[in-house]
Amino acid sequence: MKITLLHYAAPPVVGGVEGVLAHQARLMAAAGHTARVIAARGEPWSEAIEFIRLPIVDSRHPEVLAVKAELDAGIISIGFARLRDKIVEELRPLLIDQDIVIAHNVCSLNKNLPLTAAVHQLYTTSNFPRLILWHHDLAWATPRYRAELHDGYPWDLLRTDWPGAAQVTISELRRRELAELLGVPRDQIHLIPNGVNVLAFLKLETQTWEFVQRLNLLDAAPLLLLPVRLTPRKNIELAVRALGHLRATFPSAQLIVTGPLGPHNPANVDYFAWLKQLRAEASLTEAVHFLAELTEAYLPDAVIADFFRLADALILPSREEGFGLPMLEAAFSHMPIFCADSPGTPLRELGGADATYFSPEADPATVADLIATQLKAMPTFRFAARARAVFTWERVYARHIAPLLANHVNPKPQEIQ
């Protein structure tokens, strides 16, 4: 489909709406749509997204500001009508061949009411594309705008249900406010939240992101990290078995072991084969990940550091350690640490009272209970797991935006879950 997103400004202009618009256009283009952005300020930022600069749609255009000063005082001058008609003429050829037009805040705020009126006038003509009104802010529900708003046209366009247009808000608060303004049932308004671009926000390496996508690591809750070589003294089998028990409490729990085979002992090959057999017998093939299966190449430090940012907890069941550097890396990553307390390791010496300890010979169910009890009590873990499940841009797009775009008749709004 051909989709146009309309707003006053676009990247690299910094703003919440500008960022949302950019992520939506990126995902639409990635899904095979022809995505285009019309804005007054901004620059082309992606070869996959067409950018059309149209100065007259700005909230800061001199003509717009002059008319706004009159409108704020309750005056509808001939200047308003002329500017509205000018915008109509400039927008019409840009929109007429589109399948969908998404107006971000254009029909929510009084920043450029001639633009709002122009979009409305075009929408009432025949053969206009499907229209989605995306509301981030609502002038009529915000006290600081009240002095600038007056009864009647064009101000009432910001609180009128445009027949046939899909109404979208970004939060339950905004949905309640909009339902009251429009006089429509709340469940007729789509609630589509904003999201986070995990790859960009965490500055993940390309290789890390490939692992994340291939292994569905964002589905993990929790994701346990075991950054060790595949050698028997690391006691990896305890972590594997403990994960099996942990999934009784957290069905989406996953374990990632980042290291390669230990290079100095040929027996490590047999150990790795045994670990994979153990994993299969425990039905954990989709939950326990050995990166050594995916690459024989050395993983750069930057990739390992990425996993410390992605994971929810560090687990170190080693029988022997010389120092325990992963504990320090976990500390700098603000991660809870679960590790073995063994005479063959200095882990308690390093972690002191700030780690959770278990015997390297502990019952796996006991280790799982330690992890589950601590994580369940951590609001940061609970929120992080929920955010990964609900609020990544990829999930927002797949769960909410794609169905909205695909339905020629606007689908029933979905709840956030």
C-alpha positions as CSV (number, residue, x, y, z in Angstrom):
1,M,0.0,0.0,0.0
2,K,0.9,3.6,-0.5
3,I,0.9,5.3,2.9
4,T,1.5,9.0,3.8
5,L,2.3,10.2,7.3
6,L,1.6,13.9,7.9
7,H,2.9,16.1,10.7
8,Y,4.4,19.5,11.2
9,A,7.9,18.2,11.4
10,A,10.0,15.1,10.9
11,P,13.5,13.9,11.9
12,P,16.1,15.1,12.5
13,V,13.8,17.5,14.4
14,V,13.8,16.1,17.9
15,G,10.4,15.4,19.4
16,G,8.2,12.6,20.6
17,V,5.8,12.7,17.7
18,E,8.7,13.1,15.2
19,G,10.3,9.9,16.6
20,V,7.1,7.9,16.6
21,L,6.4,8.9,13.0
22,A,9.9,7.9,11.9
23,H,9.6,4.4,13.6
24,Q,6.2,3.9,12.0
25,A,7.4,4.8,8.5
26,R,10.5,2.5,9.0
27,L,8.4,-0.4,9.9
28,M,5.8,0.2,7.1
29,A,8.6,0.3,4.6
30,A,10.2,-2.8,6.0
31,A,6.8,-4.5,5.6
32,G,6.7,-3.8,1.9
33,H,4.6,-0.7,1.9
34,T,5.5,2.6,0.1
35,A,5.9,4.9,3.0
36,R,6.1,8.7,2.6
37,V,6.3,11.5,5.1
38,I,5.0,15.1,4.5
39,A,6.3,17.7,6.9
40,A,7.4,21.3,6.9
41,R,10.7,20.8,8.8
42,G,13.1,17.9,8.6
43,E,15.4,16.1,6.2
44,P,15.4,12.8,4.3
45,W,16.7,10.2,6.8
46,S,16.1,6.9,4.9
47,E,16.4,5.8,1.3
48,A,13.3,3.6,2.0
49,I,11.1,6.5,3.0
50,E,10.3,9.4,0.7
51,F,10.3,12.8,2.4
52,I,8.3,15.7,1.0
53,R,8.9,19.1,2.5
54,L,5.8,21.3,2.5
55,P,6.5,24.5,4.4
56,I,2.8,25.6,4.7
57,V,2.0,22.7,7.0
58,D,4.4,24.0,9.6
59,S,3.2,25.1,13.0
60,R,5.7,27.9,12.8
61,H,5.1,29.2,9.3
62,P,4.7,33.0,9.3
63,E,1.3,32.9,7.6
64,V,0.2,30.2,10.0
65,L,1.3,32.1,13.0
66,A,-0.5,35.3,11.8
67,V,-3.8,33.4,11.3
68,K,-3.3,31.6,14.6
69,A,-3.0,34.9,16.5
70,E,-6.4,35.8,15.1
71,L,-7.9,32.5,15.8
72,D,-6.6,32.5,19.4
73,A,-8.6,35.7,19.8
74,G,-11.7,34.1,18.4
75,I,-11.4,35.9,15.0
76,I,-12.0,33.9,11.8
77,S,-10.6,36.2,9.1
78,I,-10.5,35.9,5.3
79,G,-6.8,35.0,5.9
80,F,-7.9,31.8,7.5
81,A,-10.0,30.7,4.5
82,R,-7.3,31.7,2.0
83,L,-4.6,29.8,3.9
84,R,-6.9,26.7,4.2
85,D,-7.6,26.8,0.5
86,K,-3.9,27.2,-0.3
87,I,-3.1,24.1,1.8
88,V,-5.9,22.2,0.1
89,E,-4.4,22.9,-3.3
90,E,-0.9,21.9,-2.2
91,L,-1.9,18.7,-0.4
92,R,-4.5,17.5,-2.9
93,P,-2.1,16.2,-5.6
94,L,0.2,14.7,-2.9
95,L,-2.6,12.7,-1.3
96,I,-5.1,11.7,-4.0
97,D,-3.2,8.6,-5.1
98,Q,-2.5,7.3,-1.6
99,D,-4.2,4.3,0.0
100,I,-3.9,5.6,3.6
101,V,-3.2,9.0,5.1
102,I,-2.1,9.1,8.8
103,A,-2.3,12.5,10.4
104,H,-0.2,12.8,13.5
105,N,-1.6,15.5,15.9
106,V,-2.8,17.5,12.9
107,C,-6.4,17.0,14.0
108,S,-5.7,17.0,17.7
109,L,-4.0,20.4,18.3
110,N,-4.6,23.9,17.2
111,K,-1.0,24.5,16.1
112,N,-2.2,24.9,12.4
113,L,-6.0,25.0,12.2
114,P,-5.9,25.9,8.5
115,L,-4.1,22.6,8.0
116,T,-6.7,20.8,10.1
117,A,-9.5,22.4,8.1
118,A,-7.8,21.6,4.8
119,V,-7.5,17.9,5.7
120,H,-11.1,17.9,6.7
121,Q,-12.2,19.5,3.5
122,L,-10.2,17.1,1.4
123,Y,-11.5,14.2,3.4
124,T,-15.1,15.1,2.6
125,T,-14.4,14.9,-1.1
126,S,-14.8,11.7,-3.1
127,N,-12.0,9.2,-3.5
128,F,-10.0,10.5,-0.6
129,P,-7.7,7.8,0.9
130,R,-8.5,6.0,4.2
131,L,-7.8,8.5,7.0
132,I,-6.2,7.6,10.4
133,L,-6.2,10.4,12.9
134,W,-3.3,9.6,15.4
135,H,-3.8,11.6,18.6
136,H,-0.8,12.1,20.9
137,D,-2.1,15.3,22.5
138,L,-5.6,16.8,22.7
139,A,-5.9,20.6,22.8
140,W,-9.5,20.5,24.1
141,A,-8.4,18.3,27.0
142,T,-5.4,20.3,28.0
143,P,-5.9,23.4,30.3
144,R,-3.0,25.4,28.8
145,Y,-4.8,25.5,25.4
146,R,-8.2,26.5,26.6
147,A,-7.8,30.2,26.2
148,E,-7.0,29.7,22.5
149,L,-10.1,27.5,21.8
150,H,-13.6,28.7,21.0
151,D,-16.9,27.1,20.1
152,G,-17.7,26.5,16.5
153,Y,-15.7,26.0,13.3
154,P,-12.7,25.4,13.0
155,W,-12.0,24.7,16.6
156,D,-14.7,22.1,16.8
157,L,-12.9,20.0,14.2
158,L,-10.5,19.0,17.1
159,R,-13.4,17.5,19.1
160,T,-15.6,16.1,16.3
161,D,-15.8,12.5,15.2
162,W,-15.0,12.5,11.5
163,P,-17.2,9.8,10.0
164,G,-15.3,6.8,8.7
165,A,-11.9,8.0,10.0
166,A,-10.0,5.7,12.4
167,Q,-9.3,7.4,15.7
168,V,-6.1,6.3,17.4
169,T,-4.7,7.3,20.8
170,I,-1.4,6.4,22.5
171,S,-2.6,5.7,26.1
172,E,-5.7,4.8,28.0
173,L,-5.8,8.3,29.5
174,R,-5.9,9.9,26.0
175,R,-8.5,7.3,24.9
176,R,-10.8,8.3,27.8
177,E,-10.3,12.0,27.1
178,L,-11.0,11.6,23.3
179,A,-14.1,9.4,23.9
180,E,-15.5,12.1,26.1
181,L,-14.7,14.9,23.6
182,L,-16.1,13.0,20.6
183,G,-19.1,11.5,22.4
184,V,-18.3,8.0,21.3
185,P,-17.8,4.8,23.1
186,R,-14.3,4.3,24.3
187,D,-14.0,0.9,22.5
188,Q,-14.4,2.6,19.2
189,I,-11.0,4.3,19.6
190,H,-7.8,2.3,18.9
191,L,-5.2,2.3,21.6
192,I,-1.8,1.9,20.0
193,P,1.1,2.6,22.3
194,N,4.5,4.0,21.4
195,G,7.5,1.7,21.5
196,V,11.2,1.4,21.8
197,N,13.6,0.5,19.1
198,V,15.7,-2.0,21.0
199,L,18.5,-2.2,18.4
200,A,19.0,1.6,18.4
201,F,18.3,2.2,22.1
202,L,20.8,-0.4,23.4
203,K,23.2,0.3,20.5
204,L,23.4,-3.4,19.8
205,E,26.0,-4.8,17.4
206,T,24.7,-6.2,14.1
207,Q,25.8,-9.7,15.1
208,T,24.0,-9.4,18.5
209,W,20.8,-8.3,16.8
210,E,21.0,-11.3,14.5
211,F,21.2,-13.6,17.5
212,V,18.3,-11.8,19.2
213,Q,16.1,-12.2,16.2
214,R,17.1,-15.8,15.4
215,L,16.7,-17.0,18.9
216,N,13.7,-14.9,19.8
217,L,15.5,-13.6,22.9
218,L,13.1,-10.7,23.4
219,D,10.5,-13.3,24.2
220,A,12.5,-14.5,27.2
221,A,11.3,-13.6,30.6
222,P,13.7,-13.9,32.3
223,L,16.8,-14.2,30.1
224,L,19.6,-15.8,32.1
225,L,23.2,-15.1,30.9
226,L,26.0,-17.6,31.4
227,P,29.1,-16.1,29.7
228,V,31.6,-19.0,30.0
229,R,33.5,-21.4,27.8
230,L,32.0,-24.9,27.3
231,T,34.1,-26.9,29.8
232,P,33.0,-29.2,32.6
233,R,34.4,-27.1,35.5
234,K,31.8,-24.4,34.6
235,N,29.1,-26.8,35.7
236,I,26.8,-25.6,32.9
237,E,24.5,-28.6,33.4
238,L,23.3,-27.2,36.7
239,A,22.1,-24.0,34.9
240,V,20.4,-26.1,32.2
241,R,18.6,-28.2,34.8
242,A,17.7,-25.2,36.9
243,L,16.2,-23.5,33.9
244,G,13.9,-26.5,33.3
245,H,12.5,-26.0,36.9
246,L,12.4,-22.2,36.5
247,R,10.1,-22.5,33.5
248,A,7.4,-23.9,35.9
249,T,7.2,-20.4,37.3
250,F,8.3,-18.4,34.3
251,P,7.3,-20.4,31.1
252,S,9.2,-18.0,28.9
253,A,12.5,-18.3,30.7
254,Q,15.6,-18.8,28.5
255,L,19.3,-19.4,29.1
256,I,22.1,-18.2,26.8
257,V,25.6,-19.5,27.0
258,T,27.9,-17.3,25.1
259,G,31.3,-19.0,25.1
260,P,33.0,-21.4,22.7
261,L,34.4,-24.8,23.6
262,G,37.3,-24.7,25.9
263,P,40.4,-24.8,23.6
264,H,42.8,-26.9,25.6
265,N,40.9,-30.1,26.4
266,P,39.7,-32.5,23.7
267,A,37.1,-33.8,26.2
268,N,35.2,-30.6,25.9
269,V,33.8,-31.8,22.6
270,D,32.2,-34.7,24.4
271,Y,31.0,-32.4,27.2
272,F,29.3,-30.2,24.6
273,A,27.6,-33.1,23.0
274,W,26.4,-34.3,26.4
275,L,25.0,-30.8,27.2
276,K,23.0,-30.8,24.0
277,Q,21.6,-34.2,24.8
278,L,20.7,-33.1,28.3
279,R,18.9,-30.1,26.7
280,A,17.0,-32.2,24.3
281,E,15.9,-34.7,27.0
282,A,14.7,-31.8,29.1
283,S,12.7,-30.4,26.2
284,L,14.6,-27.2,26.4
285,T,15.8,-27.0,22.8
286,E,14.0,-23.7,22.2
287,A,15.0,-22.3,25.6
288,V,18.7,-23.1,26.1
289,H,21.0,-21.5,23.6
290,F,24.6,-22.2,23.0
291,L,26.1,-19.6,20.7
292,A,28.8,-22.0,19.8
293,E,26.2,-23.8,17.7
294,L,25.7,-20.7,15.7
295,T,29.2,-19.5,15.1
296,E,32.7,-20.9,15.5
297,A,34.1,-17.4,15.3
298,Y,35.4,-15.5,18.3
299,L,32.6,-13.2,19.7
300,P,33.9,-9.6,20.1
301,D,33.8,-8.0,23.5
302,A,31.1,-5.6,22.2
303,V,28.8,-8.5,21.5
304,I,29.3,-10.0,24.9
305,A,28.7,-6.6,26.5
306,D,25.4,-6.5,24.6
307,F,24.2,-9.6,26.3
308,F,24.8,-8.1,29.7
309,R,22.5,-5.2,28.6
310,L,19.9,-7.6,27.3
311,A,19.8,-10.3,30.0
312,D,17.8,-10.1,33.3
313,A,20.3,-12.0,35.5
314,L,23.7,-13.6,35.6
315,I,24.1,-17.2,36.6
316,L,27.5,-18.7,37.4
317,P,27.3,-22.3,38.6
318,S,31.1,-22.9,38.3
319,R,33.0,-25.3,40.4
320,E,36.2,-23.5,39.7
321,E,37.0,-19.9,38.9
322,G,40.2,-17.9,39.1
323,F,38.5,-14.5,39.5
324,G,34.9,-14.3,38.2
325,L,35.0,-11.3,35.9
326,P,31.4,-11.8,34.7
327,M,30.3,-10.8,38.2
328,L,31.9,-7.3,37.8
329,E,30.4,-7.0,34.3
330,A,27.0,-7.9,35.8
331,A,27.5,-5.3,38.5
332,F,28.2,-2.6,35.9
333,S,25.1,-3.7,34.1
334,H,22.9,-3.5,37.3
335,M,22.1,-7.2,37.0
336,P,21.2,-9.6,39.9
337,I,23.8,-12.3,40.3
338,F,23.2,-16.0,41.1
339,C,26.4,-17.9,41.6
340,A,28.0,-21.0,43.1
341,D,29.7,-20.7,46.5
342,S,32.5,-23.2,46.2
343,P,36.0,-23.5,47.8
344,G,37.3,-23.6,44.2
345,T,36.0,-20.1,43.4
346,P,36.5,-16.6,44.8
347,L,33.0,-15.6,43.8
348,R,31.8,-14.9,47.4
349,E,35.0,-13.0,48.0
350,L,34.1,-10.8,45.0
351,G,30.4,-10.5,45.4
352,G,30.2,-10.3,49.1
353,A,26.6,-9.8,50.3
354,D,25.5,-8.4,46.9
355,A,25.0,-11.8,45.1
356,T,22.8,-14.8,45.7
357,Y,24.8,-18.0,46.3
358,F,24.1,-21.7,46.0
359,S,26.2,-24.9,46.2
360,P,27.6,-26.1,42.9
361,E,26.1,-29.4,43.9
362,A,22.7,-27.9,44.7
363,D,19.4,-29.4,43.6
364,P,18.4,-27.6,40.4
365,A,14.9,-27.0,41.8
366,T,16.5,-25.2,44.7
367,V,18.5,-23.0,42.4
368,A,15.4,-22.3,40.3
369,D,13.5,-21.3,43.5
370,L,16.2,-18.8,44.5
371,I,16.1,-17.2,41.1
372,A,12.3,-17.1,40.9
373,T,11.8,-15.7,44.4
374,Q,14.3,-12.8,43.8
375,L,13.1,-11.9,40.3
376,K,9.4,-12.0,41.3
377,A,10.2,-9.4,44.0
378,M,12.0,-7.0,41.5
379,P,9.8,-4.4,39.9
380,T,12.6,-3.6,37.5
381,F,12.6,-7.2,36.2
382,R,8.8,-7.3,36.0
383,F,8.6,-4.1,34.1
384,A,11.5,-5.0,31.8
385,A,9.8,-8.3,30.9
386,R,6.5,-6.6,30.2
387,A,8.2,-3.9,28.1
388,R,9.9,-6.5,25.9
389,A,6.7,-8.4,25.5
390,V,4.5,-5.4,24.6
391,F,6.4,-2.2,23.9
392,T,9.1,-2.9,21.3
393,W,8.3,-1.1,18.0
394,E,8.3,-4.5,16.2
395,R,5.6,-5.9,18.6
396,V,3.5,-2.7,18.5
397,Y,3.6,-2.8,14.7
398,A,2.7,-6.5,14.4
399,R,0.0,-6.5,17.0
400,H,-1.7,-3.2,16.4
401,I,-0.5,-1.2,13.4
402,A,-0.3,-3.9,10.7
403,P,-3.9,-5.1,11.4
404,L,-5.2,-1.5,11.3
405,L,-3.5,-0.9,7.9
406,A,-4.6,-4.2,6.5
407,N,-8.3,-3.8,7.1
408,H,-10.2,-1.7,4.6
409,V,-12.9,-1.5,7.2
410,N,-11.3,-0.3,10.4
411,P,-11.0,-3.4,12.7
412,K,-12.2,-3.5,16.2
413,P,-9.6,-1.8,18.5
414,Q,-7.3,-4.1,20.4
415,E,-6.4,-3.9,24.0
416,I,-2.7,-3.6,25.0
417,Q,-1.5,-7.0,26.2
